[in-house]
Amino acid sequence: MHLLEDRTAVITGGARGLGFAVAQRFLAEGARVVIGDVDYDAAREAVAILGGENAVAVRCDVTSEEDVAALVSTAVTRLNGIDVMVNNAGVLRDATMRKMTLDDFKVVLDTHVQGTWLGTRAAAAVMREQGSGSIVNMSSISGKVGNLGQTNYSAAKAAIVGLTKAAAKEVAYLGVRVNAIQPGLITTPMTESMRRDIWEQRLKEIPMQRFGEPAEVASVALFLASDLSSYMTGTVLEVTGGRHM
């Protein structure tokens, strides 16, 4: 028996990176998956790579209430419900405060915080009626310690932790769980493009002496999505190799 057999999961930002890794793992565990992404062509390509039989692509701007409602509605109407919601979509607009524009600050907050809130609210509205469901919000270790040049991103990822805990308290009695993940340095095209000196400096901060892999974050998302974590809500799990303990 697969851990997500006969369940439907929605993943925002699912066309690439961590979202794609989560979708891949969920499908392997028997789930039906809706991949929401602002880049519809990339979402369709992801579905084709994953094998389209149990995956659906939907264009979704997570800052749009209408788009998020349509995303969840697609899961309900085409794939028989929504059992898991992974709020993963995000953007970067890194700069020091001196150089960061207000627009760059706002777009990061809107995408991460507003997007996570809209996804949590829309999914919880369905899950509370069925008496079950798991919502997984993607924070970051940057929300715990802060990073230079990321006042916008660090603020947003910290806000997701507070949002997760507050939402968990609201819906726990209805059988809906809400948890968060804080990844550390994960091997992605973005981290692989870092300057070698920065890469080596950050590697020294990790007790396990390596970057994480997207699949390792996906495994934690699977744990939180499945019944293995049935008595957990409002928790924040760090996936960092021990960095910033």
N, C-alpha and C positions, 0 to 999 in steps of 0.2 A: 504494500500500500504506500503510495507516494504521500508526502507530507501535505501537499495542496491539491490532492485528488478532488476533482469536481468543483473546484472553487474558481472564482473570477477575481483577477487582480488588475488594478489600474495603476500605471506607472507614468508619472509626468517626467518630461525630459528623458524619455526612454529610448531615444534613437541612438544615443552614443554614450560612451563612458560608463559611469556607475549605473545609470539607468538601464542601459543595454545589458550589462552584466546581471543585474537583478532580473530583468525580463527573461534572460536565457536560463537562469537558475530556476525561476518559478515554473517555466514551461517544462523543464526537466523533471520537476516534482509534481507534474500533473495538472497545473493550473491552466486556465484560459486567461489570456493577457490582452489588455487594451494599452497600447503604447500611445501616449499623448505627447506631442512635441510641436513647438512653434514652427519647426521646419518639417512640413508635411512630406516632402520628397524623401527626406532622411528617415522619417518614420516608416514610410512605405518600403524603403530599402531595407530597414531593419527587420520588418515583418517578412520580407522575402528571404533574407538571410536566415532568420529563425525558423522559417517554415510556416506558411500562412494559415494552416488549417485551424490552429487554436489561438491565433494572434490577429489583432485588428489595429490598424493605424488610424489615428484621429488627429487633425490639426487642432492644437490647443495653445492659446496664449494664457498662461496661468494667472495673469493679472486681470483677465476678463471674467467677470461673473458669469456671463452668458456662455463663454467657451468652456469653463469648468463644469457648469451645469450640463452642457451638451456631452461632455466627456463622460461624466458619470451616467447620464441617461443612455449613452451608447452601450455601456457595460450592462445596464439593466435590461434594455430591450433586445440587444443582439446576443448577449452571452449569459442571460438568465440571472443577473444580479451583480452585486459587488460585495466581495468578502474581504478583500484586502485593498488598501489604498496606500501607495508609496508616493509621498510628496518629495520629489527629487529635483525638479527643474530649478536651474539657477544660472546666474551670469556673473562675470567678473568685470569690474571697472577699476582696477588697481591704480592708486596714485597717492602721494602724500596729501595730507589735508591742505597744504599750501597750493597744490596743483589740482586737486580734485574739484570738479564742478558740482554744483547743486544737482544738476541732472544726473550725473554719474552716481551721486549718493542716492538719489531717489529711485533710479531704475533698479539698483541692487536691492534696496529695501522692498520695493514693490514686488519684484519677482520672487524673492525668497520669503518674505514675511506675509505679504498679502496673498501671494500664490499658495503658500502653505495653509493659511487660514481658510481661503476659499475651498481648497481641496479637502481639508479636514471637515469643514462645515457641510459641504455637499455629500461627502461619503457618509458622515455620521447621521445625516438625515435619513438615509436609506437603511443603514445598519441598525439604527435604534429601533426601527419598525420590525426588523427581522430578528432582533434580539441577539445579534452577534456580529463580530467584525473586528478587524485589526487595521489600525492606521499607523504607518511608519513614516516619520518625518526625518528628512536628511539635514542634520545640523553639520557642524564641523568642529574640530578641536580649536579652530580660530575663534569660535564663540566662547571658548573657555579661557584662552590665554591672550588673544589678540595678536595680530600680525602687523608689522610695519607696512604702511601703504594700503591697509585694508580696514580703515575705520568704518567704511560702509559694509563690507562683507562680514567683519567680525561682529558688528552691531546686529546685523541681520541674523547671523547664525546663533548668537546669544538669545535673541528674541524668540527664535524657534523653540528653544528649550523651555522658556516660560510659557509659550503658547501650548506646547505639548502637555505640560503638567496641568495647566488650567483646564484644557479640553478633556484630559483624562479624568479629572475630578467630576466634570459635568456629565459624562456619559458612562462611567464605570458601572453604575447600578443597572444600566440597560444592556449590559453584556458586550459593550464596545470598548476595546482597549486602544490606547494611544501611547506610543513610545517613540524614542528618537535615537538616531545613531550619530556619533561624532567621529567621522573618519579623520585620520591624520594624513601623512604623506603617502599617497597612493600612486602607483605607476600609471600615468596617463600621458597622452601627447603633451599636455601642458607641463607636467613635471619633468618629462624627458627633454624638454627644450630649455630647461634652466641652465644657466652658466655652470660650468664644471665646479668652480670654487664654491658657489652657493650650494650646489648639490652635495658636495663633500661636507660642508659645514653642517647642513641639516641632517645628513646621515649620522654625524657624530652625536646628535641629540637623541637618537633612537636606540634604546638598550638592545633591541633585537638586531640592530645593525643592518637593516635593510628597509626599503620602502615596501608598503603593502601592495597587494594585487587587487584589482576590481572584484575578482571572484571571492576574495576574503571578506569584502564588505557585503557582497551579495549573500554570502552564507549567514551573516548576522541578520540581514533583512529577512531571510527565510526563517530563521529562528523566531524572530518577532512576529512574523506573519502567521506562523503555524501554531498548533496546539502545544508545542513544546514549551511555549512561554505563556501558557494559559492563565497563570496567576501573576502576571507582570503587567503593570500599566503605570504610566507616568515616569518611566525609567529612561535614562540616557546611557547608552553603551558606547564606550570609547574603543575605536578600532585603530590603534596608533602604534603598535609595537612597543608600548611602554613609554612613549614620548609624553612629556609634561605630566608625569605622575605626581 
